[in-house]
Amino acid sequence: MDTKLYHLRVKLHLTPRSNNGDPEIRIIFNDNIIFHGLLSESRAFEIDNHLPDNDYQLSVELLNKQDNDTDIITGADKAVIIDRIIFNDIEDNRFVWAGEY
């Protein structure tokens, strides 16, 4: 059994978009809630852990979007934009666009 721990540092940069109140979000890293609340401005979140070799999941959930938060005519919407994800000082646009939505 491998007991070696590996340093993981994740920086997650998010920006809210809303025409009808701030987005309520929940950030979860491996079943642990890192943040739950309203995102009223651009913000960075950081995870810094020593973990065993394994697969891990990071998710961002938008909790309070309603049908009337999207206006097709004006393009107004409620959303959370994932601007950047940085793993151990490595930044690659694929970390954002290759995510599962």
N, C-alpha and C positions, 0 to 999 in steps of 0.2 A: 504494500500500500504506500503510495506516494504521500509523504507528509510535508513536502516542501511547499512553502507559500510563495506566491508571486504577487508583486506589487501591481495593482490596477488603479489608475487615476483616470477618471472620466470627467470631462467638462462638457456640459450640455447648455447651449445658448438658445433661449426661446424668446419669441416676440409675440405679444398678443395682437389680435386684430378683432375689432368689434364695432358694431354699430348699435348695439343694444346691451350694454353692461359688460363687465369684464368676464373673460373666459374663466371658468372654474376648472382647474386641472388637478390631476394626480400623477405623480412620477413614482414609478415602482421599479426597484432593482431587486430581482430575485425574491419576490413576495414581501419585500420590506418597503414600506411607504417612505420615500425620501422627502416628498412635499405633497401637501394637499391644501389647496386654497385658491384664491383669486390671483390671476396674473394681470396686473394693471400696467406694467411697463416691461421693457426688455430686461431680461435677467439671465444670469448664469448660475447653474447649479453644478456642484462638484461632488463626486464620489471618490473617496480615497481609502482603499482597503488592501489588506494582504489576504489573498484567497488561494485555496488549493486549485490545482489544475482541474477545470471543469467547464461546462457550458453555462453561460449566464444570460439573463434576459433583462433588458432595460426597456421600459415602456412609458409613454406619455399618453394619458387619457384626457380627452376633452369631455367634461361631464354635463355641462349645462347648455348645450346647443339645441335650439328648438327650430322648427320649420320656419317660423317668422324671423329668424336671425339671418336668413339669406334673402337678399333682394336681387332677383335676376336682372331687373332693369338698371339699377344703379351699380350693381357689382358689389354692394356692401355685404359683409359676411362676418360671422363670428368664427374665429379660427385661432390656432396656435401654430406659429411658424417655427420650425426647427431650423435655426440659422446655421448652427455649427455643432459638430460633435468631435471632440478631440480625445483620443485614447493614448495615454502615456506619451503626450506631447507629439503625437502623430495626427495630423489633420488631413482628411481626404474627403472631397465632396461626395464620394460614393457612400460614406457613412450616413449621409443624409438621404440621398436619393435611392439608395439600394435598401432602405428600411422597408419593413412590412407595415402597410397601413390598413 
